């Protein structure tokens, strides 16, 4: 019987597809992602089904939509008696979310050694969801002086930058020969998510302001007070808005949207170098040819497109992510026309491992597309949803979004059906920056709106 492939799922945080060389960026250098695309298949359109950190990661592990596996569309936060909403540093005990059999559970039961390394941000501990081993940081965003836990042991802080520590751990898991069991390594890297200034100097200096190519839909994000608070959050994240560390509370002179883009580019190249390190280690260990590698991101980033910052919106900058797959059984040098999404990745990995996909998983394997046969028609659609904007669908040519019939609130997150009519309908082939007015009466918009209404009606909320 041929050896089953090792599986490496490498997901970074907040990287939109447009800021990757093989997706057409003119100045940002991602040679290792580009090389992976040449070795394998790149999905030209890939979508985050819920463009927020925790829901997107739950989608990947569960093979289900966020409403089904989590029951809501937000990051988990606790509301203490004083101090407002806070993000817990570590997962809660038990299994409030992802209650059905997960991707790592199915692979572990089939004989894989399962490893979770890097950013976790799921509301259950890795061991509960099927990982034999794990090294994860606290939920706070920090690239240095970060807290880690290994297999439920004591908290520790590694030297240097956390990304380097995580890559070392992933390489060790993929290349050690302690037994003949195939490996599944779920590697999650924090950059290019904020804090943008918490990174090695070489990446902070890698790009000049002249290298920045803002999207054509970039707009002002508000008044000076709003801008200062937002920019400091991008530069320092928790160290500014939670800890108020003195060195994180003053905006550097000349910091503007161009500067944020420049730093975001540098951290993207940091991720690219990390991928290169892992690939080189696999090749040196003689394991590259029998390892299926998936590279993607949990969601995109607006960076002032349409005047928005962050994610969790229905436009291209938030929902579009890179998705590159290379390894055994994957056609090399191909650009797929299949509209892929994160919910499809679990069934894809299971099929590659020769493991039957559990019936409760809602995604569909991309294996046919990896072999050269793309989806078409109503089969070639990807759904996305989020707490503020409703439910949308991305086809190869159009995006349509239907808002909620009534908005969710902080204290009432019970599901609401979508409204009857779209609030966004874009032909993204003719209007790639979604600048023009929505044409909700166009035949394709009408067809896709009806698809969204059916999907919303038929897709259950859990858990």
N, C-alpha and C positions, 0 to 999 in steps of 0.2 A: 504494500500500500504506500503511495507517495506521501512524503511528509506534508502535513498541513502547514500552510504559511504562517509565519509570525504576522501579527497585526499591529501596526502602529497608527494610532489616531492622534494626530497633532493638531490641536486647536488653540489658536491665539485669541486675544480678546480685543474686540472693537476694531477689527481691520475690515474696511470696506473693499470690495473687489477693485474699485477704480485705482487704488494706490498700490498696485502690483504690476511689475514690468510686463509679464505675459498677458495681462489684461489691458495693456495699451498705455500705461503711464509713460510720459516722455522723459522724465528726469529721475524718478525714484528707482534705485537699483536693488533688484531682488534676484540675483543670479541663481541662487539655490532653488527658489520656488520655480523660476523659469526652467531650470534644468530638470526639475521633477516633472514639469509639464511636458517637456520633450521626451522624457522616458515613459510618460503615461498619457492620461486623458485629462483635459481641462474642460470643466463645465462652464460654458460661456455665461449662462445665467443660473446662479444658485442663490437660494433664498433662506433666510432665517425665519422659521415659522412663528417665532415670538421673539422680536428683537430686544430682549432684556436678558441680563446675564443668567440668573437662576432658571427661568423658564426654558431658555434655549439649551442649557446644559442638561436639564431634565429631559427634554425632547430627545437629545442624542442618546442618553443612557436607556430610556424607556422604549424608544421607538414609537412613542405616542405623542399626540399634540399636547401642548401645555395645559389646556383646559381639562383634558382627560387624566393626565398623570399627576397634575398638581392641584387641580380644582380652581385655580385662579391664575392671573397673568402678571404677577408682580414678584419682585424679590421678597423673601421673607423678612419681616421686621417685627420686633417686639415693642410693645407700647408700655413702658414703665409708668409708675404713678407720677413721676416727674421727669422732665427732660424730653418729652416727645418721642417720636419713633426712632428707634436705633436698630442698626444691623447687628445681629448676634455675631460674635467672633468665630463660633464653631457651630456645626450642625447640632440639632436637638437629638436626644436619644430616640430610639424607636423608628417608626417608618410611616410618618404622616403622609409622605408623597411617594410616588413611584412604587406603588404597592404590588403591581403585577411583575411577573418575571422579567428581569432586565437583560440587556445585552451582556454585561459581565457575568451575570448568573448563568445564562445559557452557555456562554463560552467556558466558564469554569466547570460546569456539569459535563461538558463535552471533552474535558481533559486539558484545557488551556490553563496556564499560570497567568493570573490576572493582576495587573499592577496599575494603580492610579497615582500619577505624579503631577504635582503642580496645582494650580488654582482648582478648587473643588466647587464651592458655591452651589451646593445641592442640599436640600433639607433632610439629609440622612447621612450617617457616616458611611464611608466607602465599603467597609467590611459588611455592613448590613445589606448593601446592594450588589454584593457578589465579587468584591475585590479581595484577593488573597493577601496582598501587600499594598501599602499606600504610604506616600509622603506628601502631605498637603499643608499649605499655609493657612493662617487665619484668614477670615473673610476681608480684613482690612487690606486696602490696596497699598502695597509698599514693595519696591524692588530691592531695597537694602534694609538691613536690620529687621527682617520679617520673621515672624514666629512660625515654626513648623511643628508638626506632630508626625511621628513615624509609627504606624501600626498601633495606635492608641497609647503610645508611651508618653513620656514627659515632653513638655514644650521645650524646643531648643531654637537657637538662632545661628545659622551657618555664617561663616565668614564671607565677605564679598557680596555679590549680587545673587538674589534668589534664583534668577533665571539660569545662571551657570550651575548652581547646585541642582536644579531640577533636570537640566540636560545630563549632568553626570549620572544622576539616579536612573534616568531613562536608558542611557547607554548601558549601564551595568545590568539592568533588567533584560535588555534585548540581546546582549552578547555573552552573558555568562552561560556556561555549559554544564551547570550542576546536574541537570537531568535532560531527558529527551522531550519533555513536554513543550509544545509550542507556546509562544508568549503572546499575550495581548497587553499592550502598553497604551494607556490612555493618558497622554501627555498634554497638559494645559499650561500655556505660557501667558503671563499677565500682560505684557506689552502687545500692541502700542496703546493700550488703555492707560489713562492717567495713573500715577503722577509722571508727567512728561519730563520733569527735571531730575528725577531719581533714576539715573542711568549712567553708564560709563561715559566718560568725557568724549571718547572717540565718536560715539553716536550723537552726542549733543552737538558736536562740531562738524558732523559729516556733510551736512547740506547748508548751502547759503540761502539767503532770501531770494536770490535770483533763480534758484532751483524750484521754487514753489510755483505750482500751477493750480490756483484755486478753481473750483468748479464754477461754471458760468452762472449758477444760480445762488452764489454766495451773497448774503445780505447782512446788514447791520443787525446786531443782536440786542440792542436796547441802550439805555442811558449809561452814564459813566459808572454809577454804583453797581448796576447789574453786571456790566462788563468786568469791573474789577473783581467782584465776587466769583464770577464764572471763570475768569482767567486764573485766579489763584487756586480754584478747585482743580482746574486742568493741570496746573503746574505741580501741586502738592497733594491733592486729594485729601485723605483723612488727616494728614498732618496739619492741614489748614483748617478745614471746616469742623473737625471734631476735636482735635488736640490743641489747635491754636498755638503751635510752636512758634516762637518769636521769629525765626528766620523764614517762616512760611507765610507771613501776614503782610508783606510789603511787595507790591507788584514791581518787578524789575523794569527799569527804564526802557522804553521802546517796545514793550511786550504788546503785541497786537495779534490779529488773526493770522497774519503771515508768519509770525513767530511760532504760533501754535502749530500751524501746518508744518513748518520746518522741523520742529521737534518731533512731531508725529511721524514724519518721514524717517528721522533717525532711528526711532524705536522700532519702526517697521523693518529697517535693515538689520537691527539687532535680532529680531525674530528670524529673519532670513538666514543670518549667520548661525543661529542655533539649529535650524533645520540642516544646514550644511554640516555642522559638527556631527549630528546624529547619522546622517547618510554616510559620511566618511568613516565613522566608527563601524557601521554595519558592513561597509565594503571591506574594511581592514579585517573584520572578523569572519569574512566569507559568508555573511548572512543577508546581504542586500538582495540577491536574486530570489530568495525565498521569503521576502518580507513585503507584504502589501502595506503601502503607506497612503494614508489619507491626510491631506492638509486642508484646513479650513479655518473659519472664525465663527464665534458665536453670534455675531451681528455686526452691523456696520457702524458708522459714525457720521454725523451731519457736518460738523465743523463749519457751522453758519450757513449751510445750504438752506434756502428758504427762511433764513433768519433763525434756524434751530441749532441747538447744540445737543450732543449726546445721541441717543438712539430712540427706540420706542415710538417711531412714526411710520407712516405707510409709504414714504417716498423711497426712491432708489438708493439713496445714500445710506439709509438705515437698514433696509432689508437685504440688500445685495452683499454677498460674501464670496470670497474666493473658494473654489472647491477643485482640488487637483488630486487625482488618484493614480498611483503607479505601482507596478509589481506584477506578480504572476497572473496571467489571464487578462491583462489590461492592454488594449491596443496603444501603441506608442505614437506620440506626436499628433494625437487627435484632439480636435475641439468638438465637443458634443453639443448638439442642439437641444438635448433634453433639458427641460426646466427642472433642475434638481432642488432638493431642500434637505435641511438637517434631519427631518424625520425619516428620510430614506437611508441614512447612513447605517443604522443598526441592522436592518435587513440585508444591506449590501455586505457588511462584514460577516454576518452569519452565513450567508450563502457562500462567500469565499472560503469560510472555514468548514463547509460541508455540514452545517448545523441547521436544522429545520427552524424557520422563523415562527415564533409563537403566534397563535391566531389573534391575540389581543393587540399586537403591534399594528399601527395604522400606516406606517410608511411602506414603500415598495422598493424592492432591490433595484439598484442601478446597474446590475451586472450586464444586462443586455446592452445598455448604452456604453459600458466599458469595452464591450466586444464589437461595437460598431453599429448597433441597431437602436436608433433613437425613438423616443416616444412621439406621438402625434395626436392632434385633435384634442378632445377633452381629457385624454390621458396625459397630456403634456401641460399640466398646470400645477402651481404650488400655492398653497394657502398660507397666509400669515395673519396674526391677530395680536392686538395689544390693548392694554387697559384703557387707554385714553381715546383711541381712534376707531375701534371696531374690528371688523374682519375684512381682509382683502384677498385678492387672487392675482398672481402674476402668470401671464402666459408668455409665449416667446415674443410677443409684440405689444402687449397691453398690460396695464395695471388698473384694477378697479377696486375701490374700497367702499364698504358700507359702514356708516357709523352705528354705534349702539342706539337702540331706541330710547334708552335713558342712561345717563352716565353712571358709571360705578362711583362709589365714594369710599373713603378710607374705612368707614365702619360698616359698609354694606357692599360686599363684593360678590353677591349672588349674581348668577348669569342673567343677562338681559338679551332678548333677541335683537338682531340687527334691524335698523330702520329699513323701510321699503325701498328707498332710493339711494344711489351712491352720492358721496360727497367728493369723490375723486375718480376720474376716468381719463387715463392718459394713454395715447398711442406713443409708446416710448421709442419706437423706431423713427417716427417723425419728430418727436419732441423729447429727446433723451434726458433733458434737464427738467422736464415737467414744469415748464415756465408758462405755457399757454393755458387757456381756460379749459376746464373739464367739459367733455362732450358726452353727457350721460345718455343721450338719445342715439348715439352711434350704434349700429347693429351689433358690433363686437362688445361694446359696453353693456348693452342690454342682455346679451347672451351670458357674459361673465357675471353680471349682477344676479341673474337667476341661479347660476352655479353657486355663488356665495350664499344666497338665501337657503338653498337646499343643504349645503354643507353645514351651515350654522344650525339648521333644524335637526340634522341627522347625526351630528358629532357630539357624543355625550360629554357632560361635565362630570368630573370625579373629585376626589377619590371617594 
